[in-house]
């Protein structure tokens, strides 16, 4: 087989959208650039999904994706997180997903959340730099935070922000600990443990820096809401 054929190194899951609601996502870490391109091409050619998302791409993988798809498909690259969207997702809801960050150092992970939401057909709504060091910032934007069917909260350091948000909203809070902080943050472990020990009800925690996992869970919640009829577009609530 020719170099770059995905069957040489991968078994692409073309039925995932039918089973799970969303097509397969490419985790690019550890793959060669031509391998990421080949998987993306196969997914698009087989129509497994109207768009393809590759996460954690390095510079060489991003360059290969640009070379392969620029001028042929719409392409969007996350300059902070290395996520790449090829193609255009079918919009599934008009209700944005609030993505709340504690500080600007959390934007890399928040960008992965946002691009994953977009690739899965849901609109991200960033609310940035509203951490507990200046509590008035989150209090001043509560209407925006409360507008979603769920909220993704991204924070490092001691990871306190999801607990604050969890005590102020009536929807699920998906907390993302980031590896942001000084020595005793232990690469995000302090934030992870703080979030796991939250006294606020309704806070669920994903792994350190796992913006993709948080976004995927948020989109599954949105899909469930659409099935249940809570989407404002249909007039019920």
ZIZI-V421704 format. One record per helix or strand of 3 or more residues. SS is the DSSP state (2 for helix, 1 for strand). FROM is the first residue (numbers start at 1). TO is the last residue. If there is no record, write none. Layout:
((SS & FROM & TO) (SS & FROM & TO))
//
This chain:
((2 & 6 & 8) (2 & 16 & 20) (2 & 33 & 45) (1 & 51 & 55) (2 & 59 & 69) (1 & 75 & 77) (1 & 84 & 87) (1 & 97 & 101) (2 & 104 & 119) (1 & 124 & 127) (2 & 132 & 134) (2 & 136 & 139) (2 & 142 & 145) (1 & 150 & 155) (2 & 161 & 166) (1 & 172 & 177) (2 & 183 & 196) (1 & 203 & 206) (2 & 211 & 228) (2 & 232 & 234))
//
